[in-house]
Amino acid sequence: MPTFREYTFRTLLAAGCASAAAAPQPLPGQEITILAVGDIEWSRTTKAPGMYYDAAPAGRSNVLWHRDDGWIRVPYAATPEARDVLEAALDTTLITEEAHHLRAHHYDLSFEDGQEEARYPFHGTADLLRDADIAFANLETPLSDDARWSGAFRTPSAFADALAWAGIDIVATANNHSLDAEGEGLLDTIDHLRRAGVGHAGTGRDLADARRPYIVERGGLRVAFLAYAQFVNDGGSSFATPSQSGVVPMDPLLIREDIARVRDRVDFVAVSFHWGIENSQDVHPGMRAFAHEVLDAGADAILGHHPHVPRGIEVRDGKPIVYSMGNFIFGHGHDYWMDNIAVRLHMGAEGATRLDILPIAGRGDALSQPYLLEGEAARTLLEDIRARSADLGTTVRIEANAGVIDIVR
């Protein structure tokens, strides 16, 4: 079996792949900010596909299949009655990963109309998002009203307008939930984002369409966003092909080509990765090696998400790697989730100059309407991120309720 390193960009470079061209020189003295946040999902209900459970508690083998019986798993319909039965058995049965949807904490909220519901989660952070020159997020749900709901999430299309209202300019749509409403839902998502004026990267009507960068120009500087996913929930059929809509896989061949193709058209290339192990704050050495070679291929920053918890930040040769920002907005919560981070990247003609780490509330009901943390809660999270970043060779200083990384080349 080939090693991870045998699939990295050094191998591709040795094989003769084209190198990135030099960027054009922007006007001197210009500086803009990019605010990046983590996962956004606002379905407010979850639908576990299949609702299969692996083992029954004592005396309940007539209700739930017992692993030792040698019989197939039986499917439970996604109905309130089935949910009640399965929730009652959770403490005494071995169950599959769908259980966390049943155990999720759902918020006690009601709204007058769809617009109020869609805008609600942004009321605590809209000013922060709007103050940035460019605001980026990972959109962890399809936006569709009618497409077949086959995965965990599906969010009404009104949420596209709420993203624009809140000040979000660009979303990554390459993630494991991109096809929770199947192919129709993916195309609905693209259409609703375009209608609302929100850019997207990482999905498309075919592989070529999905690989297109989204380019934003602010203050005389042009920034390209590319997005990729390490995995999808159906095991791979949601990845785009030359003749099929879907998600761009985290394929190093594609990444190198995409960076090289856009490098000479822009001043800054930001690469979004949906990657890593859920609910783990550890950074695998292979993840670091992969990130380093993406930067060596011409990217200027990596914006990571998926783990649902924040991780340390690394700066390599003046280029930041944000391994995970954690959650930002979610339609439900879990007791094992924690507070999260946003990052504000300052960049000028020569690239990134400073990175601010902003602590974002994420415990309890906070994911329904997050806000900037202050005081002891902010300090606790920032101290953790500082320690984890130090393990990656990066120094973070804490100023009031924010962390600061001075980027020196």
ZANUKE-394711 format. One record per residue (C-alpha): z, x, y; residue in one letter. Coordinates in steps of 0.2 Angstrom, whole numbers, plus 2048, in hexadecimal, padded with zeros to 3 digits. Layout:
% residues N
+-----+-----+-----+---------+
:  zz :  xx :  yy : residuo :
+-----+-----+-----+---------+
:   Z :   X :   Y :       a :
...
+-----+-----+-----+---------+
END
This chain:
% residues 409
+-----+-----+-----+---------+
:  zz :  xx :  yy : residuo :
+-----+-----+-----+---------+
: 800 : 800 : 800 :       m :
: 7FB : 807 : 811 :       p :
: 80A : 80B : 81D :       t :
: 80C : 802 : 82E :       f :
: 806 : 812 : 836 :       r :
: 7F6 : 812 : 82D :       e :
: 7F2 : 802 : 836 :       y :
: 7F6 : 808 : 847 :       t :
: 7EB : 80C : 856 :       f :
: 7EB : 81F : 852 :       r :
: 7E1 : 81B : 842 :       t :
: 7D5 : 810 : 84C :       l :
: 7D3 : 81D : 859 :       l :
: 7CF : 82A : 84B :       a :
: 7C2 : 81D : 845 :       a :
: 7B9 : 81E : 855 :       g :
: 7BE : 80F : 85F :       c :
: 7B9 : 80F : 871 :       a :
: 7C6 : 815 : 87D :       s :
: 7CC : 80A : 88C :       a :
: 7C3 : 80D : 89D :       a :
: 7CC : 811 : 8AD :       a :
: 7D2 : 803 : 8B8 :       a :
: 7CB : 801 : 8C9 :       p :
: 7D6 : 806 : 8D8 :       q :
: 7DE : 7F8 : 8E1 :       p :
: 7E3 : 7F8 : 8F3 :       l :
: 7F2 : 804 : 8F7 :       p :
: 803 : 7FD : 8FB :       g :
: 801 : 7EC : 8F1 :       q :
: 80F : 7E6 : 8E6 :       e :
: 811 : 7D6 : 8DD :       i :
: 81D : 7CF : 8D0 :       t :
: 81B : 7C8 : 8BF :       i :
: 829 : 7BD : 8B9 :       l :
: 829 : 7BB : 8A6 :       a :
: 833 : 7AF : 89C :       v :
: 835 : 7AB : 889 :       g :
: 831 : 79C : 87E :       d :
: 82E : 78B : 885 :       i :
: 82F : 77C : 87A :       e :
: 832 : 76A : 880 :       w :
: 82F : 75E : 872 :       s :
: 841 : 758 : 872 :       r :
: 83F : 752 : 861 :       t :
: 83A : 75D : 852 :       t :
: 831 : 758 : 842 :       k :
: 834 : 763 : 833 :       a :
: 824 : 763 : 829 :       p :
: 827 : 75C : 818 :       g :
: 83A : 75C : 819 :       m :
: 83C : 765 : 808 :       y :
: 84D : 76A : 802 :       y :
: 850 : 776 : 7F3 :       d :
: 861 : 771 : 7EB :       a :
: 86D : 763 : 7EA :       a :
: 880 : 763 : 7EC :       p :
: 88A : 75E : 7DD :       a :
: 888 : 74D : 7D8 :       g :
: 878 : 74A : 7E3 :       r :
: 86A : 750 : 7D7 :       s :
: 863 : 73E : 7D8 :       n :
: 861 : 741 : 7EB :       v :
: 85C : 753 : 7ED :       l :
: 852 : 75E : 7E0 :       w :
: 85D : 76B : 7D8 :       h :
: 856 : 77C : 7D7 :       r :
: 85C : 77E : 7C5 :       d :
: 853 : 76E : 7BF :       d :
: 842 : 777 : 7BE :       g :
: 83A : 768 : 7C7 :       w :
: 82F : 769 : 7D7 :       i :
: 837 : 767 : 7E8 :       r :
: 835 : 755 : 7ED :       v :
: 82F : 750 : 7FF :       p :
: 83A : 745 : 80A :       y :
: 831 : 73B : 818 :       a :
: 835 : 740 : 82A :       a :
: 83F : 730 : 82D :       t :
: 850 : 72D : 834 :       p :
: 856 : 727 : 823 :       e :
: 851 : 737 : 81A :       a :
: 858 : 742 : 829 :       r :
: 869 : 73A : 827 :       d :
: 869 : 73D : 814 :       v :
: 864 : 74F : 816 :       l :
: 870 : 753 : 824 :       e :
: 87E : 74C : 81A :       a :
: 87A : 758 : 80C :       a :
: 877 : 768 : 817 :       l :
: 888 : 76F : 815 :       d :
: 888 : 76F : 802 :       t :
: 876 : 773 : 7FD :       t :
: 86A : 782 : 7FE :       l :
: 85C : 77C : 809 :       i :
: 84B : 783 : 810 :       t :
: 848 : 789 : 821 :       e :
: 844 : 777 : 828 :       e :
: 857 : 774 : 828 :       a :
: 859 : 77C : 839 :       h :
: 84F : 76E : 840 :       h :
: 85B : 761 : 839 :       l :
: 86A : 76B : 83F :       r :
: 863 : 76D : 851 :       a :
: 86C : 767 : 860 :       h :
: 862 : 75A : 869 :       h :
: 867 : 756 : 87B :       y :
: 86D : 745 : 881 :       d :
: 860 : 742 : 88E :       l :
: 856 : 733 : 894 :       s :
: 848 : 732 : 8A1 :       f :
: 83F : 725 : 8AC :       e :
: 82E : 72B : 8A8 :       d :
: 824 : 739 : 8A0 :       g :
: 822 : 744 : 8B0 :       q :
: 835 : 744 : 8B2 :       e :
: 838 : 749 : 8A0 :       e :
: 82B : 757 : 8A2 :       a :
: 832 : 75E : 8B2 :       r :
: 844 : 75D : 8AD :       y :
: 846 : 76E : 8A4 :       p :
: 83F : 778 : 8B3 :       f :
: 84B : 771 : 8C1 :       h :
: 857 : 780 : 8BF :       g :
: 849 : 78E : 8BF :       t :
: 83A : 787 : 8C9 :       a :
: 83E : 791 : 8D8 :       d :
: 840 : 7A1 : 8CE :       l :
: 82F : 79E : 8C6 :       l :
: 826 : 799 : 8D6 :       r :
: 82D : 7A8 : 8E0 :       d :
: 823 : 7B4 : 8D4 :       a :
: 811 : 7B8 : 8D7 :       d :
: 80D : 7B5 : 8C5 :       i :
: 818 : 7AB : 8B9 :       a :
: 816 : 7AD : 8A6 :       f :
: 81D : 7A4 : 897 :       a :
: 81A : 7A2 : 885 :       n :
: 816 : 78F : 881 :       l :
: 81E : 78C : 870 :       e :
: 816 : 77B : 86E :       t :
: 806 : 772 : 86E :       p :
: 803 : 765 : 87C :       l :
: 7FB : 755 : 875 :       s :
: 7FE : 743 : 875 :       d :
: 7F4 : 73E : 866 :       d :
: 7F0 : 74C : 85A :       a :
: 7F8 : 74C : 849 :       r :
: 809 : 753 : 84A :       w :
: 80B : 75E : 83A :       s :
: 817 : 76B : 840 :       g :
: 828 : 76C : 848 :       a :
: 822 : 769 : 85B :       f :
: 816 : 75F : 865 :       r :
: 819 : 75C : 878 :       t :
: 811 : 74F : 883 :       p :
: 802 : 754 : 88D :       s :
: 80C : 751 : 89D :       a :
: 815 : 761 : 89A :       f :
: 805 : 76B : 8A0 :       a :
: 807 : 764 : 8B1 :       d :
: 81A : 768 : 8B1 :       a :
: 816 : 77A : 8AD :       l :
: 80A : 77B : 8BC :       a :
: 817 : 771 : 8C7 :       w :
: 825 : 77E : 8C2 :       a :
: 81A : 78D : 8C7 :       g :
: 814 : 794 : 8B7 :       i :
: 803 : 79C : 8B8 :       d :
: 7FF : 7A2 : 8A6 :       i :
: 806 : 79E : 895 :       v :
: 804 : 7A6 : 884 :       a :
: 7FE : 79A : 877 :       t :
: 7FD : 7A6 : 869 :       a :
: 80D : 7A2 : 85E :       n :
: 812 : 79B : 84E :       n :
: 813 : 789 : 855 :       h :
: 802 : 789 : 85D :       s :
: 7FB : 77D : 84F :       l :
: 80A : 772 : 84D :       d :
: 7FE : 764 : 852 :       a :
: 7EF : 76C : 848 :       e :
: 7DE : 771 : 84F :       g :
: 7DD : 761 : 85A :       e :
: 7EE : 765 : 862 :       g :
: 7E9 : 777 : 866 :       l :
: 7D9 : 771 : 86F :       l :
: 7E3 : 764 : 878 :       d :
: 7EF : 771 : 87E :       t :
: 7E1 : 77C : 885 :       i :
: 7D9 : 76D : 88D :       d :
: 7E9 : 767 : 895 :       h :
: 7EE : 778 : 89B :       l :
: 7DD : 77A : 8A3 :       r :
: 7DE : 769 : 8AB :       r :
: 7EF : 76E : 8B3 :       a :
: 7E9 : 77F : 8B9 :       g :
: 7F4 : 789 : 8AD :       v :
: 7EC : 798 : 8A5 :       g :
: 7EE : 79C : 893 :       h :
: 7EB : 7AA : 887 :       a :
: 7EB : 7AC : 874 :       g :
: 7E2 : 79D : 86E :       t :
: 7D1 : 795 : 86F :       g :
: 7C3 : 78B : 867 :       r :
: 7BE : 79B : 85C :       d :
: 7C3 : 7AD : 85B :       l :
: 7B8 : 7B3 : 86A :       a :
: 7BF : 7A5 : 875 :       d :
: 7D1 : 7A8 : 870 :       a :
: 7CF : 7BB : 874 :       r :
: 7CA : 7B8 : 886 :       r :
: 7D7 : 7BF : 892 :       p :
: 7DE : 7B5 : 8A0 :       y :
: 7DC : 7BE : 8B1 :       i :
: 7E7 : 7BA : 8C0 :       v :
: 7E4 : 7C2 : 8D1 :       e :
: 7F2 : 7C4 : 8DD :       r :
: 7F4 : 7CF : 8ED :       g :
: 7E4 : 7D8 : 8E9 :       g :
: 7EA : 7DD : 8D7 :       l :
: 7E2 : 7D6 : 8C7 :       r :
: 7ED : 7D3 : 8B8 :       v :
: 7E6 : 7CF : 8A7 :       a :
: 7F0 : 7C6 : 899 :       f :
: 7EC : 7C7 : 887 :       l :
: 7F7 : 7BE : 879 :       a :
: 7F8 : 7C0 : 866 :       y :
: 803 : 7B9 : 858 :       a :
: 80A : 7C3 : 84A :       q :
: 80B : 7B4 : 83F :       f :
: 808 : 7A1 : 83E :       v :
: 812 : 794 : 835 :       n :
: 804 : 78F : 829 :       d :
: 802 : 7A0 : 821 :       g :
: 7F2 : 7A5 : 82A :       g :
: 7E6 : 797 : 82B :       s :
: 7EB : 794 : 83D :       s :
: 7E4 : 7A5 : 843 :       f :
: 7D3 : 7A3 : 84C :       a :
: 7C3 : 7A9 : 843 :       t :
: 7B1 : 7AA : 84A :       p :
: 7AE : 798 : 845 :       s :
: 7C0 : 790 : 846 :       q :
: 7CC : 78D : 854 :       s :
: 7DD : 794 : 854 :       g :
: 7E9 : 7A3 : 858 :       v :
: 7E4 : 7B5 : 85B :       v :
: 7ED : 7BF : 84E :       p :
: 7F6 : 7CF : 853 :       m :
: 7E8 : 7D9 : 84C :       d :
: 7E7 : 7EB : 853 :       p :
: 7D5 : 7EC : 852 :       l :
: 7D3 : 7DD : 85D :       l :
: 7E1 : 7E2 : 869 :       i :
: 7D9 : 7F3 : 86C :       r :
: 7C8 : 7EB : 86F :       e :
: 7CF : 7DE : 87A :       d :
: 7D8 : 7EA : 885 :       i :
: 7C9 : 7F6 : 886 :       a :
: 7BE : 7E7 : 88B :       r :
: 7C9 : 7E2 : 89A :       v :
: 7D0 : 7F2 : 89F :       r :
: 7C3 : 7F7 : 8AC :       d :
: 7C3 : 7E5 : 8B4 :       r :
: 7D6 : 7E4 : 8B9 :       v :
: 7E4 : 7EF : 8BF :       d :
: 7F1 : 7E9 : 8B2 :       f :
: 7F0 : 7E4 : 8A0 :       v :
: 7FF : 7D9 : 89A :       a :
: 7FF : 7D6 : 887 :       v :
: 80A : 7C8 : 87F :       s :
: 810 : 7C9 : 86D :       f :
: 818 : 7BB : 863 :       h :
: 820 : 7C7 : 857 :       w :
: 830 : 7CC : 84E :       g :
: 83E : 7C4 : 844 :       i :
: 846 : 7B4 : 84A :       e :
: 858 : 7B5 : 850 :       n :
: 859 : 7C8 : 84F :       s :
: 85C : 7D3 : 85E :       q :
: 857 : 7E3 : 854 :       d :
: 846 : 7EC : 858 :       v :
: 83E : 7F2 : 848 :       h :
: 837 : 804 : 849 :       p :
: 826 : 7FE : 844 :       g :
: 826 : 7F1 : 853 :       m :
: 829 : 800 : 85E :       r :
: 81B : 80A : 857 :       a :
: 80F : 7FC : 858 :       f :
: 814 : 7F8 : 86B :       a :
: 812 : 80B : 86F :       h :
: 801 : 80B : 869 :       e :
: 7FC : 7FB : 872 :       v :
: 802 : 804 : 882 :       l :
: 7F8 : 813 : 87D :       d :
: 7E9 : 808 : 87B :       a :
: 7E9 : 804 : 88D :       g :
: 7F6 : 7F5 : 88F :       a :
: 802 : 7F7 : 89E :       d :
: 810 : 7EB : 897 :       a :
: 815 : 7E1 : 888 :       i :
: 81D : 7D1 : 889 :       l :
: 826 : 7CC : 879 :       g :
: 82D : 7BB : 872 :       h :
: 830 : 7B1 : 862 :       h :
: 841 : 7B8 : 85C :       p :
: 84B : 7AA : 867 :       h :
: 857 : 7B8 : 86D :       v :
: 855 : 7C6 : 879 :       p :
: 852 : 7D8 : 874 :       r :
: 853 : 7E8 : 87D :       g :
: 845 : 7EE : 889 :       i :
: 83C : 7FF : 888 :       e :
: 832 : 808 : 895 :       v :
: 826 : 815 : 88E :       r :
: 81B : 820 : 89A :       d :
: 81F : 813 : 8A8 :       g :
: 81A : 804 : 89D :       k :
: 827 : 7F7 : 899 :       p :
: 828 : 7EF : 887 :       i :
: 833 : 7DF : 888 :       v :
: 836 : 7DD : 875 :       y :
: 83C : 7CB : 877 :       s :
: 842 : 7C0 : 886 :       m :
: 849 : 7B3 : 87A :       g :
: 848 : 7A0 : 87E :       n :
: 845 : 799 : 88F :       f :
: 844 : 786 : 88D :       i :
: 846 : 77D : 87C :       f :
: 846 : 76A : 877 :       g :
: 855 : 76E : 86C :       h :
: 862 : 77B : 86A :       g :
: 86C : 784 : 85C :       h :
: 87D : 78A : 85C :       d :
: 878 : 79C : 857 :       y :
: 86C : 79E : 866 :       w :
: 872 : 7A7 : 875 :       m :
: 86E : 7AB : 887 :       d :
: 85D : 7B2 : 88B :       n :
: 854 : 7BD : 898 :       i :
: 845 : 7BB : 8A4 :       a :
: 83D : 7CB : 8AA :       v :
: 836 : 7CE : 8BC :       r :
: 829 : 7DC : 8BC :       l :
: 825 : 7E4 : 8CC :       h :
: 814 : 7EC : 8CC :       m :
: 808 : 7F5 : 8D8 :       g :
: 7F8 : 7FF : 8D9 :       a :
: 7FF : 80C : 8CD :       e :
: 807 : 800 : 8C1 :       g :
: 819 : 7F9 : 8BE :       a :
: 826 : 800 : 8C9 :       t :
: 836 : 7F6 : 8C5 :       r :
: 83B : 7E9 : 8B8 :       l :
: 849 : 7DD : 8BC :       d :
: 853 : 7D5 : 8AD :       i :
: 859 : 7C3 : 8B2 :       l :
: 865 : 7BB : 8A6 :       p :
: 861 : 7A9 : 8A2 :       i :
: 86D : 79C : 89B :       a :
: 869 : 797 : 889 :       g :
: 878 : 790 : 880 :       r :
: 87D : 77E : 87D :       g :
: 872 : 772 : 887 :       d :
: 86C : 780 : 893 :       a :
: 85B : 781 : 88B :       l :
: 858 : 770 : 891 :       s :
: 859 : 776 : 8A3 :       q :
: 85C : 789 : 8A3 :       p :
: 863 : 792 : 8B3 :       y :
: 867 : 7A3 : 8B8 :       l :
: 877 : 7AA : 8B2 :       l :
: 884 : 7B1 : 8BE :       e :
: 895 : 7BA : 8BC :       g :
: 89D : 7BE : 8AB :       e :
: 88F : 7B5 : 8A1 :       a :
: 882 : 7BF : 8AA :       a :
: 88B : 7CF : 8A8 :       r :
: 88E : 7CD : 896 :       t :
: 87C : 7CA : 892 :       l :
: 876 : 7D8 : 89D :       l :
: 882 : 7E4 : 895 :       e :
: 87B : 7E0 : 884 :       d :
: 869 : 7E2 : 88A :       i :
: 86E : 7F3 : 892 :       r :
: 875 : 7F9 : 882 :       a :
: 866 : 7F4 : 878 :       r :
: 85A : 7FB : 885 :       s :
: 864 : 80C : 884 :       a :
: 861 : 80C : 872 :       d :
: 84E : 80C : 876 :       l :
: 850 : 81A : 883 :       g :
: 850 : 80F : 892 :       t :
: 85D : 80F : 8A0 :       t :
: 862 : 7FE : 8A7 :       v :
: 86E : 7FD : 8B6 :       r :
: 877 : 7EC : 8BA :       i :
: 876 : 7E6 : 8CC :       e :
: 880 : 7D6 : 8CF :       a :
: 878 : 7C9 : 8C3 :       n :
: 869 : 7D3 : 8BE :       a :
: 864 : 7E2 : 8B4 :       g :
: 858 : 7EF : 8BC :       v :
: 84C : 7FC : 8B4 :       i :
: 844 : 808 : 8C0 :       d :
: 834 : 80D : 8B9 :       i :
: 830 : 81F : 8BC :       v :
: 820 : 828 : 8B6 :       r :
+-----+-----+-----+---------+
END
